[in-house]
Amino acid sequence: MKNKNLQFLERELDEIKEKNLYRTLRLLKGEQQPVVIIDDREVILLCSNNYLGLSSHPKLKAAAKEAIDKYGCSASSSRLISGNMGLHEKLEGKIANFKKTEDSLLFNSGYTANVGVIPTLIGKGDVIFSDELNHASIIDGCRMSRAEIRVFPHKDMDFLEKLLSESSKFKRKLIITDGVFSMDGDLAPLPEIVKLADKYSSAIMVDDAHATGILGRGGRGIVEHYGLDGKVEIIMGTLGKALGSFGAYIAGNKILKEYLINKCRSFIFTTALPPPVLASSFAAIELIEGEPQIREKLWSNVKYLRKELTQLGYSIGGETQIIPIIIGDEGLTMTLGERLLDEGVFVQGIRYPTVPRGKARLRITVSSAHSMDNLEKALDAFDKVGHELKII
């Protein structure tokens, strides 16, 4: 039934379709495995953030089931009411030890962490310096803060220093960057950012969502990767990507945690993470710490797929498990994705507003769970379809 007061929705959807920006949901059946069923077809999954293949790991499943039996399915309240459980505090201690910080605080997602924490720490009369390719949740958090926002070109440290040198009038300063940029797969120049922050008395916040479990000798993220423990005041990370679970956290010192508990609205006014999520997240960190071969297998797969795609003639970006193939044209990008799906490979096309206009791409993500047979079959499809569409 149509409502005349909402007729604008249909008009705007038609405009979205005309611009090749229309989105639909794909139905995935079963677990997040290297091979899945989508739209009743068996396909190789190359666009999941399940980088270490832990979402179906027996140890995570067992931990979740045990937690349900012991604690039930829900925390049933915010943590400041009756929802604070021993599992929350146990996991926060585990995360702090893993990230080598004094403490940590759990959030319900990376998005709610960023849009909650940024406006809590920075406000009117303050200034934020944000990389132009930062995640949408960072952008939204910056806008909600009412602080002045200074956006610097991607990884341009000279431009960042210019902005910092002109910021003496502001009360508080915060530099925010992704650790691994989610659509480009490249790394933030964190050592240079730390030097500039020291020089101009600015705090640093790093979104480590796509680096946690991946980078560093112990998989602890970009701070460990660069040997900068103790140099970054605020680290946001997620539990739903490489850790195979759900939720997020802020890691830092104890005063930061205490302040967020008292002031951060996205922490205060929401039901806490449920017991099975907490238990499976704890088990995931133990696996990352105890079984480095899982991460080693991921990097082996990453190197192989990057090399072979380049040899096929694709122009790829990044330097991590996120491998973007920039196509540019939105229509051609989506056609490439659909043809690959026909050939048994699922890779989502990424378009505006997720990436800038004219930068549409396929965002390939690799998992340690992919077999060599999976990757070779996928490469055969990329070879066939790339030539068919005259992309290679």
Helices and strands as residue ranges (DSSP letters): G 4-6, H 7-18, E 28-29, E 35-38, E 41-45, G 54-56, H 58-71, H 86-99, E 103-107, H 110-121, E 127-131, H 136-145, E 148-152, H 157-165, E 173-178, H 190-200, E 203-207, H 222-225, E 234-238, E 248-252, H 254-263, H 265-268, H 275-290, H 292-312, E 322-328, H 330-342, E 345-346, E 349-350, E 360-365, H 372-388
